[in-house]
Amino acid sequence: MRLPITVPPNFRLDTVVRSHGWYDLPPFSRGEDGSLRLVASIEGRAASCTVYEPSGATTGLEIEVVIEGGSSPEVQAAAEATARAVLALDWEIEPLHALTDADPSLAWVRAAGAGRLLRAPTVFEDLTKLICTTNCTWDATRRMVGALVEHLGPVAPDGRRGFPSPSDMAAVPESFYRDVVRAGYRARSLRELAERTAREPEALERLRNVPWPSFDLRRALLTLHGVGPYAAEHLMRLLGRHDFLALDSWCRAKFARLRDSRRPISDVRIARAYSRYGAFQGLAMWLDLTRDWPCYAVGEVVSAAADV
């Protein structure tokens, strides 16, 4: 089954796919042709999906779906919704571009089609992966997420595995997360998140559209075991809430390095550097810190706050 996906003007698939490290974690993968591959739950069935830019096309994407039972209007609608969620196609980023257009150091953002971030199909998967990024190396994150998918993930028709459901993760003991996933202190957090989400399957998904002020959303996320300021604010970033910076050791070190500083720079100074972006300050910081990533191809790195 192949379906067309409409995209906003100046959309670039590779920019979004590689804007965030999720493409390097299963069940995502990136094809040599720049396509995005993933296994997602569509109408309750594990489906292998490939999103790509059709050869010779000037606009739009296509998604190819391999799913047991074949196509139906419901499957087609769910597959399109999955692609739109994963690529953050519902985000309104023109206000961000209006701000970056006026900033010489981030004026490349519009031309690069930047501003959207790759997300998981579900908030549960995003938050689980974020817990696996805390206080560890990226290799450790890949190991933990890989173990979850390998041992608990549903199998798609082509043999690839998807991300496990909350109920599947809740069904295994905490020792599984310690001994098999090797999640360390995160074991309790992963199982508690799975249990809570299995009891209320839609609770996390509603966060993508909840009308709460960002401060209240952050406070609610911090009540979850194992979710600190970094994980809460980074999840908010993936929810399209960019009021907070989601600072971690990598962000702090990269900010200092881009400013040729041999000393750590305080969080207050980092926040001041992006305060001009208001509700988009967290996204502006992310774009500034990642602008040397290959997906943007914008050349020399220039600080967005060199005067700070």
Number of C-alpha atoms within 10 A of each C-alpha: 14 15 15 15 19 14 16 14 9 12 21 21 24 21 22 24 25 20 24 16 12 20 20 14 19 22 23 20 18 18 12 7 9 16 18 23 20 25 28 28 21 22 14 8 17 23 26 25 24 21 24 21 21 14 7 6 8 8 15 17 20 18 24 17 24 19 22 13 9 10 13 10 8 10 19 19 13 15 25 19 15 20 24 18 19 21 21 20 20 13 15 13 17 11 12 20 20 12 17 19 16 10 14 11 16 21 16 19 22 18 14 19 21 24 23 27 25 21 26 25 22 19 20 22 17 19 23 20 21 18 23 25 20 19 11 9 11 15 9 17 20 18 17 22 21 18 18 20 21 19 15 18 21 22 19 20 15 13 9 18 23 24 30 23 20 23 16 15 25 20 13 13 12 18 15 16 23 15 11 12 21 16 24 13 11 22 21 18 20 23 24 19 21 25 18 16 20 18 12 12 16 13 13 16 16 11 16 15 9 12 10 10 9 17 10 11 17 20 13 11 21 17 11 14 15 20 21 16 18 20 26 24 26 22 24 24 22 22 21 21 21 24 19 24 24 21 19 14 11 10 17 16 16 15 21 17 15 16 16 9 12 9 9 11 15 10 12 8 12 19 16 12 19 20 16 12 18 14 16 23 22 26 25 25 26 20 20 22 22 16 24 15 15 13 19 22 12 15 11 8 15 16 18 23 18 10 7 11
